[in-house]
Amino acid sequence: MGCARGLCTAEKIFMFINIAFAMYAGALLATAARLAWDPSTYTWFRFLCAAQYRVSAAYVLAAGLWLVALVYLAAAAAAKRTVCLHIYAGGVACLAVSEVAYGAWMVASLVTWWREAPQAELARRALDLLHDLKPALLAVERYRDLARPLYDMIEEVEREAPNNAVVIVIFGLLGMVLQIAAFVMARRLARREAYGEGEAGGGGEKARSCSSSAPDDDSDSDARDDPRDTPPGWRKKANLRMYTILDKIF
């Protein structure tokens, strides 16, 4: 239970969020590398959707680098905590806005592409070709040892391809939750630091005021004890009164 309580502090949650951000950054940078250099990834995408390919490649790379910068800011918050946390929260908000804008543009552009682009017609014809190709592969007797594996691969692609969309949706939702949590935690920690600095500043002001007022009290007491300020003959009269009192007592 003690370990669990230690893990649920705001600082630890903020650290875990940024570990997840680092993992997302690595995945985005790897995807950007594949979009740039892996022919199995970019050839068909670039051929069918050239504009969407260029924007996606640039955005995925920029988002990965942005997440790396956010993780660095989270680490730098240990030194200049309040300033870095405010910048971090602003960076998370900018990333979320850019994701919404990118997603909206992609959906709108792909809908337009599917309706109007000639490459979309090629994609539809390619899907029809797959459906016609499978019976042809089964009908080939001479190359059955080659045709059967090709048929199985086409079947697997058709069966497993929708899982990619499910994975993208799940990780997108998880990323959205992480960004909301990161923004909330950064703002919370920044407010806590600002409150602590305010209390420290107030304590310092009180200490300075007390220290500045202390010499005045000492100076007043010194002024009261200064023999130069006593009236003439006052000390002799005081001594006579004291002797008179002592004579009456003894």
C-alpha positions in Angstrom: 0.0 0.0 0.0 2.8 2.4 0.8 4.4 1.8 -2.6 1.0 2.3 -4.3 0.6 5.6 -2.5 4.1 6.7 -3.6 3.3 5.9 -7.2 0.1 7.9 -7.3 1.6 11.3 -6.6 1.3 14.1 -9.2 5.1 14.0 -9.9 5.1 10.3 -10.5 2.0 10.4 -12.7 3.6 13.2 -14.7 6.8 11.1 -15.1 4.8 8.1 -16.3 2.9 10.2 -18.8 6.2 11.5 -20.3 7.6 8.0 -20.5 4.5 7.1 -22.6 5.2 10.3 -24.7 8.7 9.1 -25.3 7.4 5.8 -26.6 4.9 7.6 -28.8 7.7 9.8 -30.1 9.8 6.8 -31.0 6.8 5.2 -32.8 6.1 8.4 -34.8 9.7 8.8 -35.8 9.9 5.2 -36.9 6.7 5.7 -39.0 8.1 8.8 -40.5 11.3 6.9 -41.5 9.1 4.1 -43.1 7.1 6.7 -45.0 10.3 8.2 -46.3 12.4 5.1 -47.0 10.4 1.9 -46.9 9.0 1.1 -50.4 6.4 -1.3 -49.1 4.9 1.6 -47.2 5.2 4.7 -49.3 5.0 3.4 -52.9 1.3 2.7 -53.0 0.4 5.6 -50.7 2.4 8.1 -52.8 0.9 6.7 -56.0 -2.7 6.8 -54.9 -2.7 9.9 -52.6 0.3 12.1 -53.4 -0.8 15.2 -51.4 -2.0 13.2 -48.4 1.3 11.3 -48.5 3.4 14.4 -48.4 1.4 16.0 -45.6 1.3 12.9 -43.5 5.0 12.3 -43.9 5.8 15.8 -42.8 3.3 15.9 -40.0 4.3 12.5 -38.5 7.9 13.6 -38.4 7.0 17.0 -36.9 4.8 15.4 -34.2 7.5 12.9 -33.2 10.0 15.7 -32.8 7.5 17.8 -30.9 6.9 15.0 -28.5 10.7 14.7 -28.0 10.8 18.4 -27.2 7.9 18.0 -24.7 9.8 15.1 -22.9 12.9 17.3 -22.7 10.8 20.1 -21.2 9.4 17.7 -18.6 12.9 16.7 -17.7 14.1 20.4 -17.6 11.2 21.3 -15.3 13.3 20.1 -12.4 15.6 23.1 -12.7 13.2 25.9 -13.7 10.0 24.2 -12.8 7.2 26.8 -13.2 8.4 28.3 -16.5 9.0 24.9 -18.1 5.7 23.5 -16.9 3.8 26.5 -18.5 5.7 26.0 -21.7 5.0 22.3 -21.6 1.3 22.8 -21.1 1.2 25.2 -24.0 3.1 22.7 -26.2 0.6 19.9 -25.3 -2.3 22.2 -26.2 -0.6 23.1 -29.5 -0.1 19.5 -30.3 -3.7 18.6 -29.6 -4.9 21.5 -31.8 -2.6 20.4 -34.7 -3.9 16.8 -34.4 -7.5 17.9 -34.7 -6.6 20.1 -37.7 -4.6 17.3 -39.4 -7.4 14.7 -38.8 -10.1 17.0 -40.1 -8.1 17.9 -43.2 -7.3 14.2 -43.9 -10.9 13.1 -43.6 -12.1 16.0 -45.8 -9.4 15.5 -48.4 -9.8 11.7 -48.5 -13.6 12.0 -49.0 -13.0 14.4 -51.9 -10.3 12.1 -53.2 -12.6 9.1 -53.1 -15.3 10.9 -55.1 -13.2 12.8 -57.6 -9.6 11.6 -58.0 -8.8 9.3 -60.9 -6.5 7.4 -58.5 -9.5 6.5 -56.5 -11.0 4.8 -59.5 -7.8 2.8 -59.9 -8.1 1.7 -56.2 -11.6 0.5 -56.7 -10.6 -1.4 -59.8 -7.7 -2.9 -57.9 -10.1 -4.2 -55.3 -12.3 -5.7 -58.0 -9.2 -7.3 -59.5 -8.4 -9.0 -56.2 -11.9 -10.6 -56.1 -11.4 -11.8 -59.7 -7.8 -12.9 -59.1 -8.6 -15.3 -56.3 -10.7 -17.8 -58.4 -8.1 -17.5 -61.1 -5.4 -18.5 -58.7 -7.3 -21.5 -57.6 -8.0 -22.5 -61.2 -4.3 -22.6 -62.2 -3.1 -26.2 -62.0 0.4 -25.8 -63.3 1.4 -23.3 -60.7 -0.6 -24.6 -57.8 2.3 -24.6 -55.4 2.8 -20.9 -56.1 -0.9 -19.9 -56.5 -2.1 -21.4 -53.3 0.3 -19.3 -51.0 -0.6 -16.2 -53.0 -4.3 -17.0 -52.4 -3.7 -17.5 -48.7 -1.8 -14.2 -48.5 -4.6 -12.3 -50.2 -7.2 -13.9 -47.8 -5.1 -12.9 -44.8 -4.7 -9.3 -46.0 -8.4 -9.0 -46.5 -9.1 -10.5 -43.1 -6.5 -8.7 -41.1 -6.4 -5.3 -42.8 -9.3 -3.8 -40.7 -7.3 -4.5 -37.6 -4.9 -1.7 -38.6 -7.8 0.8 -38.3 -8.7 -0.6 -34.9 -5.1 -0.2 -33.6 -4.9 3.3 -35.0 -8.2 4.3 -33.2 -7.1 2.7 -29.9 -3.7 4.4 -29.8 -5.2 7.6 -31.0 -7.7 7.6 -28.1 -4.9 6.6 -25.7 -2.8 9.5 -27.0 -5.7 11.9 -26.5 -6.2 10.7 -22.9 -2.4 11.1 -22.2 -2.4 14.6 -23.6 -5.3 15.7 -21.5 -3.7 14.1 -18.4 -0.3 15.8 -19.3 -1.9 19.2 -19.6 -3.8 18.8 -16.4 -0.8 17.6 -14.4 1.5 20.3 -15.8 -1.0 23.0 -14.8 -1.5 21.5 -11.4 2.3 21.2 -10.7 2.8 24.8 -12.0 0.1 26.1 -9.7 1.7 24.2 -6.8 5.1 25.6 -7.5 3.7 29.1 -7.9 1.9 28.8 -4.6 5.1 27.5 -2.9 7.1 30.4 -4.3 4.5 32.8 -3.1 4.7 31.4 0.4 8.4 31.5 0.4 8.4 35.1 -0.8 5.9 36.1 1.9 8.1 34.4 4.6 11.1 36.2 3.3 9.3 39.6 3.4 8.2 38.9 7.0 11.8 37.9 8.0 13.2 41.0 6.4 10.6 43.2 8.0 11.4 41.7 11.4 15.1 42.0 10.9 14.7 45.6 9.8 12.5 46.5 12.8 14.9 44.8 15.3 17.6 47.5 15.0 15.1 50.2 15.6 14.1 48.5 18.9 17.7 48.1 19.9 18.4 51.7 19.0 15.4 52.9 21.1 16.6 50.9 24.1 20.1 52.2 23.6 18.7 55.7 23.4 16.8 55.1 26.6 19.9 53.8 28.4 22.2 56.5 27.1 23.4 58.5 30.1 23.7 61.6 28.0 19.9 61.8 27.7 19.3 61.7 31.5 18.6 65.1 33.2 21.4 66.5 35.4 21.3 65.4 39.1 18.9 62.6 38.3 21.3 59.8 39.2 22.4 61.4 42.5 18.7 61.8 43.6 18.0 58.3 42.7 20.9 57.0 44.8 19.7 59.1 47.8 16.2 57.7 47.6 17.6 54.1 47.5 19.8 54.7 50.6 16.8 56.2 52.4 14.7 53.1 51.6 17.5 50.8 52.8 17.9 52.7 56.1 14.2 52.4 56.8 14.3 48.7 56.1 17.3 47.8 58.2 
